Amino acid sequence: MRIVHILQGKAYPDSLNGVNKVVHWMATSQARLGHDVEVWGLIASMTLPQHHREYKLKLFPVSGLRVTLEHEIKEAIGLLELGTWVHFHCAYTPEFPTIAQLLKRRGFAYGITPHGLYASAGFKKCAWKKRLWIAVREGSYLRNAAWVQAIGASEVQEILKIAPGARVVLIPNCQQPLKARASAVPADAGRPLFGFCGRLAAHHKGLDYLIEGFAAYKAKGGTGELWLIGDGQDRIR
C-alpha cells in the first residue's frame, strides 16, 4: 500500500513539536511493515534534514497566499496513483483544504489527524478567528474526510460540534519504539513518583491541573515527587 503523510514541517523526530514526532514514527512503523511510505512537508526551507529515516521525505514550498498551491505540489498530486492513502496531520493549515479538494476531484480518500487542535483547549487563543476559519474553510474538509482521528474521548464530541456529520474515530496516540530504558525507581524508594515528559505548555497539556492536584496531594501529607521533563514556552529558566 502506498501512504502519503502531509504536514507542515520536516518530520524531525527530535523536535519539541509532537506532530513531527508522531509523523516520523508512524511513517517509520508503516515502512517496516512493508508499505511504500512518503512524507510531504510544507515548509519555507527546502533543505532536507539529516535525521535517519526509512521513508521518502519530500519538501514542498508554500505560496505567499497560503490558500493557493505552488506548482511542485500540484504536480506531485497529479502523479499519485489511485489507491494511494493520504493522511493530513494538524489543523489550521491553509493549504490542506485546497489539497483535499484536488484529491477529491481525482477520487482519492484521505484522513485527518488534528492532533488535539480542535479540542476546547485549542480555542482559548484566537477563538473567533479559528471558528470563522473552520466555518469558511475547514468544515467541509473535515466532513469529506474518510475519517478524522480523535486521540482522546472528549475530542470526539468536540470535533463533531464544529463539523457535524464528520466520521470521527477514536485512536489514542501510540508510543514510539524505545531506544533505551531508563532506570526504574528502586523498590525501596519509599515514595511514589509522578511524572510528565513532553512539551511544557501548561494549558494545552493540562500541566496547571497536574501541579494544582499535586499541591493538594502534598498538603494532605502525600510523600511522592513530581518530575516534569521537557522544554517549552512555560518552562521557568
C-alpha positions, -999 to +999 in steps of 0.1 A: +000+000+000+012+035-008+008+060+020+014+098+019+016+118+051+013+156+048+023+180+075+037+215+079+073+207+089+100+181+082+090+152+105+121+158+126+119+132+154+138+152+180+116+183+176+096+197+205+067+197+181+048+165+188+032+163+153+067+159+137+075+131+161+042+113+155+045+115+117+081+103+118+074+072+139+042+064+122+058+065+088+088+045+101+065+018+115+045+016+083+076+014+062+088-015+084+055-033+077+063-032+040+043-002+029+055+024+004+055+055+026+062+091+017+061+122+040+054+155+023+064+186+042+051+220+035+079+243+046+097+275+036+132+260+038+139+233+012+170+219+030+164+182+037+171+173+074+199+149+082+180+126+106+178+089+097+146+078+080+132+047+064+106+065+043+108+091+015+107+127+026+097+153+000+096+191+008+073+215-010+074+253-009+044+273+004+029+301-016+027+337-004-011+334-002-010+300+015-045+291+004-031+285-031-006+258-041+027+260-058+031+240-090+055+215-073+029+200-051+002+202-077+024+182-100+030+156-072-007+153-066-012+147-103+013+119-103-004+100-074-017+065-083-053+057-074-054+037-043-028+059-025-039+068+010-033+104+020-031+114+057-032+150+068-016+160+101-025+191+123-051+218+117-055+254+107-031+248+078-043+269+048-031+245+021-048+214+035-084+221+023-070+231-011-050+199-014-081+179-002-102+194-029-078+183-056-077+148-041-115+146-040-117+156-077-093+127-086-112+102-064-087+098-036-097+091+000-079+110+028-078+110+066-071+138+091-053+137+124-057+172+140-035+162+170-059+177+195-061+211+180-098+211+177-102+204+214-117+231+236-083+240+250-071+249+215-098+276+212-085+296+242-063+316+219-079+335+189-111+316+193-133+337+170-107+336+142-104+298+145-142+293+144-145+316+114-117+297+096-134+264+103-168+277+091-152+291+059-125+266+050-121+235+072-157+224+079-162+207+045-126+195+046-134+176+078-168+163+067-154+150+034-126+130+051-128+092+052-122+096+089-110+122+114-088+108+142-095+119+178-068+110+202-090+114+233-126+105+241-136+141+249-122+152+215-148+131+196-177+153+206-156+185+202-148+176+166-185+167+159-195+201+174-176+221+148-181+196+119-214+178+123-215+147+102-177+141+102-167+105+105-147+106+138-128+076+151-111+074+185-075+061+181-052+071+210-016+081+202+009+052+201+043+051+218+075+054+198+099+025+200+122+029+230+159+033+223+169+027+258+151+021+291+155+045+320+165+030+353+134+023+374+129+039+408+142+014+434+116-006+451+127+007+484+125+044+474+097+048+499+076+072+479+055+072+446+069+091+416+045+112+394+059+124+361+052+142+328+075+141+298+067+163+268+063+199+257+058+223+287+027+241+276+007+245+308-029+250+295-027+228+264-011+199+282-031+203+314+000+209+335-017+236+355-042+209+367-014+185+374+005+209+396-026+220+414-036+184+421-001+175+432+000+205+456-033+194+471-019+158+474+012+172+492-009+194+515-027+163+527+006+146+536+015+129+503+051+118+502+055+115+464+076+135+440+066+152+408+090+153+379+084+175+348+107+166+319+108+187+287+110+222+273+086+247+260+072+282+264+062+277+301+095+264+314+109+285+342+145+291+334 
